[in-house]
């Protein structure tokens, strides 16, 4: 497969290429409070039903390089000024030495 493989032993899909045509999302939480986490590290927080009660905006049909929601990044100061670092592919779109997103039933584990 072009973007990853299915791990039969752990019953999860492992994404090895973050530049997928669309985002892979996983719902984490309960029906009272939870949210989506996508393979790029983006998140959406929901109260009750995520279809109607989104607290933050999330469009899962957007390409994985375009994120309209929340993500984590650090602004680091070095000798040349500042640079942005993120353990996720978005928002920096920097090439990563290693990328794996393990998507299982009720969890997403991102290794980068």
N, C-alpha and C positions, 0 to 999 in steps of 0.2 A: 504494500500500500504506500501511497505517496506521502501521507501526513502522519503515519504512525502504524500501530498494530494493536490487535486485541490480545491481551494477556489472559489465557485460559485459566491458569492456576489462581490468579488473584481476581478473576472475573471483572476486569476493568479494561478500558481502552486507554492506551498510552499514546499521547500526541507527541511526536518528536520534531515536528516542523511547525513553528508558531504562525506562519503565513498561510493559514487555511482560508478557503474561499468565504466561509462564514464562521462565526464564533461557535465554539462548543460550550454549552452552558450546563450547569448543574444546580438544582434547587437545593438549598441547605437551610434547615430550620423546621419549624412546625407550621400548622395552618394559622396559628395566632400571630407569629412573627418569624420572619426569615428573610431569604433573599436568594438572588442568583449570583453565582461566581462563574466567570468565563475563563477560558484557557489563557487569556492574556493578562489575568489579574484584575480585570474589571469587576465591579460589584453593583448590585442594586438591592436596596433594602425595601422590604414589604411589610405592611400590616394587614393581617387577615389574608384575603385572596389576592395573590400577586397580579392577577389580571386587572383588577379594579382599584387597588389601594397601594399603588407604587409611591414610595416616599421620594425616591430619586429616579431620574429618567434613565432608561436603558432601551436600546434598540438592537436586538440580537441579529437582525438581518444585515447590519452594517459590516463591512469588511473588518477583519481582525486588526488592521492597521488604523482604523478610525474608531475612536471610542468616545461616546457621549455619556459619561457617568463618572464614577469615582475610581481612582487607582492610586497606587503608592509609589512615591519616588523620593529621592534624596537629592538635595542641592549641595554638592561638595566643593570646597575651596581648595585649589591647588596652586602651583607656581604660575600657571598660565591663566589664572582667573577662576571661573566657576565652570562646573560641568554637572550634568544631570545623570544620576544613576538610578536604575530601577531593577529589582530582581525579576521583573516581568518584562515581556516583550514591548508592551505599551506602557508608558507614553514615549519612551526614548527611541524605539525601533532599532536599537543597537544590536549588532550581531552578538550572540551569546556563545560561549564555549560549549555549553551543554544546555539543552532544554528538554524537559519531560513534563507533561501534564498528565497525571494519572486520574482518570475520571471513573469513579465507581458509583455504587448505589449509595447516595447520600453524602459523598465526599469528593473533593478535588484536591489533589496534592501536586504542587508545582515545584519542580526542581530546576534551578537555573544557575 
